[in-house]
Amino acid sequence: MKNLGDMMKQVQAMQERMAEMQAKLEQASVTGQSGGGLVKVTLNGKGAMTGLVIDPSLMSPEEKEILEDLIVAAHADAKSKSEAMMAEEMKSVTGGLPLPPGMKLPF
């Protein structure tokens, strides 16, 4: 039963680290860009868009379609960076607890 007790302590510690990580992610931000920096999208660690910067040179009716594509591309870039940041944080949280292959946290 000692192993079960140790495992429960590890789970409790992991839960505490997970709560800390979630709070940290809410404060973190990542910026993705496209068009050589003409469009920038900022997301928080939870993936919510918190900012959008568009270079004034793209503000003409003729550039509408290009602008739309650049916004989508910048968002995808920021989302990718956000997911990478979250994966890195998860490694530090689950480092001491052996999880079955394919199991993802949070549940």
C-alpha positions as CSV (number, residue, x, y, z in Angstrom):
1,M,0.0,0.0,0.0
2,K,3.0,2.3,0.3
3,N,3.2,2.7,-3.4
4,L,-0.4,3.7,-3.6
5,G,0.2,6.3,-0.9
6,D,3.2,7.7,-2.8
7,M,1.2,7.8,-6.0
8,M,-1.6,9.7,-4.3
9,K,0.9,12.3,-3.0
10,Q,2.2,12.7,-6.5
11,V,-1.3,13.1,-7.9
12,Q,-2.0,15.8,-5.3
13,A,1.2,17.6,-6.1
14,M,0.5,17.4,-9.8
15,Q,-3.0,18.9,-9.2
16,E,-1.4,21.8,-7.4
17,R,1.1,22.4,-10.2
18,M,-1.7,22.1,-12.7
19,A,-3.6,24.9,-11.0
20,E,-0.5,27.1,-10.9
21,M,0.1,26.4,-14.6
22,Q,-3.4,27.3,-15.6
23,A,-3.1,30.6,-13.7
24,K,0.3,31.2,-15.4
25,L,-1.2,30.5,-18.8
26,E,-3.9,33.0,-18.3
27,Q,-1.3,35.7,-17.8
28,A,1.0,34.5,-20.7
29,S,0.6,35.8,-24.3
30,V,2.0,34.8,-27.7
31,T,2.0,36.8,-30.9
32,G,1.7,35.4,-34.3
33,Q,2.3,37.3,-37.5
34,S,1.9,37.1,-41.2
35,G,2.7,39.2,-44.2
36,G,6.2,40.0,-42.9
37,G,4.7,41.5,-39.8
38,L,1.9,43.5,-41.5
39,V,-0.7,41.6,-39.4
40,K,-0.1,40.5,-35.8
41,V,-2.4,38.5,-33.6
42,T,-1.9,38.1,-29.8
43,L,-3.5,35.2,-27.9
44,N,-3.4,34.5,-24.2
45,G,-2.2,31.1,-23.0
46,K,-5.8,29.7,-23.2
47,G,-6.1,30.6,-26.9
48,A,-8.3,33.6,-26.6
49,M,-7.5,36.5,-29.0
50,T,-6.4,39.5,-26.9
51,G,-5.0,41.8,-29.6
52,L,-4.9,42.4,-33.4
53,V,-2.6,44.9,-35.1
54,I,-3.0,45.7,-38.8
55,D,-0.5,47.8,-40.7
56,P,-2.3,50.8,-42.2
57,S,-1.0,50.0,-45.7
58,L,-3.5,47.1,-45.8
59,M,-6.6,49.3,-45.1
60,S,-7.8,49.8,-48.6
61,P,-10.9,48.1,-50.1
62,E,-8.7,46.4,-52.8
63,E,-6.7,44.7,-50.1
64,K,-9.7,43.2,-48.2
65,E,-9.3,39.6,-49.3
66,I,-5.5,39.7,-48.7
67,L,-6.1,41.2,-45.2
68,E,-8.6,38.5,-44.3
69,D,-6.1,35.8,-45.4
70,L,-3.3,37.5,-43.4
71,I,-5.5,37.6,-40.2
72,V,-6.3,33.9,-40.5
73,A,-2.6,33.1,-41.1
74,A,-1.4,35.3,-38.1
75,H,-4.0,33.6,-35.9
76,A,-2.8,30.2,-36.9
77,D,0.8,31.2,-36.2
78,A,-0.2,32.5,-32.7
79,K,-2.3,29.4,-32.0
80,S,0.6,27.1,-32.9
81,K,2.9,29.0,-30.6
82,S,0.3,28.9,-27.8
83,E,-0.1,25.2,-28.1
84,A,3.7,24.7,-28.0
85,M,3.9,26.8,-24.9
86,M,1.1,24.8,-23.2
87,A,2.8,21.5,-24.2
88,E,6.1,22.7,-22.6
89,E,4.3,23.7,-19.4
90,M,2.5,20.3,-19.3
91,K,5.9,18.5,-19.4
92,S,7.0,20.3,-16.3
93,V,3.7,19.5,-14.5
94,T,3.6,15.8,-15.3
95,G,7.4,15.2,-15.1
96,G,7.3,13.1,-11.9
97,L,4.2,11.1,-12.6
98,P,4.2,8.3,-15.2
99,L,1.1,8.6,-17.3
100,P,-0.1,5.9,-19.7
101,P,0.8,6.6,-23.4
102,G,-1.7,8.8,-25.1
103,M,-3.2,10.2,-21.9
104,K,-3.6,13.9,-22.1
105,L,-4.1,16.4,-19.3
106,P,-6.2,18.3,-18.4
107,F,-8.7,15.5,-18.6
